[in-house]
């Protein structure tokens, strides 16, 4: 082929390539454009770590009134909510049998007393009279002891208040047969109150006296309730694998005795931390988007959540990060940022800060607090942590059972 033919053929190929590119651009406008990625926003927020537990509201001092014997109730006060004094009679059990026995003992005791008086006048007449007097004196003293013991049995059938306070609750009705397993009265001062909570043994090392806690009650679902750790039981329950923790409630708490609450004890706080969506972190790094290009930044993960995590590294507030992370994009790759989903947009506060959720699998609850309502954010995040931990525990148990069956 001549030189002119080669030039002509090359020109035609160039024209055809340009036409193909133009056609592809018109038919597929995104073909030559940078890929579209979704991004999240790094936000600065105070964060906290909380330990979850469940508890019951109780008075700080209280006692149960329980019958010592199984008998029929013949008297029971209608005194719930009333102030009482220690020793005040609250109820009685049937003591007819004991009273009859006491009457018989008293009759016998009176006869012994008369016999002792006669023997007393004759005790100096002879040795036999002296021995008779001593025997009758012994019988008289034994009779006194039996009468005292019988009176104690009768008194044990009387239900009395063990301390000053208020009748917090009364159970049972006249005519019922009750015994040592039946609690008839709860008695004690109604204030101050406390929460007795059960904390998992693997988390008890994070709890110390004086830590603040936030409570959640179904009766006050939209209200943040506070408490303070006042005491930790030294010995745990090896069966349930829990430790008992006491939390003192403020006097103005709306909670009532007997209510169940969910407890979130704050054991670590940070005034400010950078948080990003959890899916933005991959291999201890995030991919930030700057001037339309991707750059990988190493980070250290702090408090973990399901949807958000705390990161420590060269990432500042307001920085756009790929969410989810894209392992297929190299450093320097050009990208186009797409819009966030409706859910993500709703979750981002007005100042573009993200709120992290707590970590599952019984990890410390990661809580990013919102300045508008710090307490409610702590509570809702910690409650979510518990739900996730239950789910993960169930999954682990299923895996164990399958392994055993195999």
HELIX and SHEET records of a PDB file:
HELIX    1   1 UNK A    3  UNK A   27  1                                  25    
HELIX    2   2 UNK A   96  UNK A  122  1                                  27    
HELIX    3   3 UNK A  127  UNK A  156  1                                  30    
HELIX    4   4 UNK A  204  UNK A  206  5                                   3    
HELIX    5   5 UNK A  218  UNK A  220  5                                   3    
HELIX    6   6 UNK A  278  UNK A  280  5                                   3    
HELIX    7   7 UNK A  342  UNK A  347  1                                   6    
HELIX    8   8 UNK A  374  UNK A  405  1                                  32    
SHEET    1   A 3 UNK A 320  UNK A 322  0                                        
SHEET    2   A 3 UNK A  35  UNK A  41 -1                                        
SHEET    3   A 3 UNK A 335  UNK A 338  1                                        
SHEET    1   B 9 UNK A 285  UNK A 290  0                                        
SHEET    2   B 9 UNK A 293  UNK A 301 -1                                        
SHEET    3   B 9 UNK A 308  UNK A 313 -1                                        
SHEET    4   B 9 UNK A 260  UNK A 277 -1                                        
SHEET    5   B 9 UNK A  43  UNK A  59 -1                                        
SHEET    6   B 9 UNK A 193  UNK A 200 -1                                        
SHEET    7   B 9 UNK A 242  UNK A 249 -1                                        
SHEET    8   B 9 UNK A 225  UNK A 232 -1                                        
SHEET    9   B 9 UNK A 212  UNK A 216 -1                                        
SHEET    1   C 6 UNK A 285  UNK A 290  0                                        
SHEET    2   C 6 UNK A 293  UNK A 301 -1                                        
SHEET    3   C 6 UNK A 308  UNK A 313 -1                                        
SHEET    4   C 6 UNK A 260  UNK A 277 -1                                        
SHEET    5   C 6 UNK A  43  UNK A  59 -1                                        
SHEET    6   C 6 UNK A 365  UNK A 368 -1                                        
SHEET    1   D 4 UNK A  63  UNK A  66  0                                        
SHEET    2   D 4 UNK A 183  UNK A 188 -1                                        
SHEET    3   D 4 UNK A 165  UNK A 170 -1                                        
SHEET    4   D 4 UNK A  83  UNK A  84 -1                                        
SHEET    1   E 4 UNK A 158  UNK A 160  0                                        
SHEET    2   E 4 UNK A  89  UNK A  93 -1                                        
SHEET    3   E 4 UNK A  71  UNK A  76 -1                                        
SHEET    4   E 4 UNK A 177  UNK A 178 -1                                        
END                                                                             
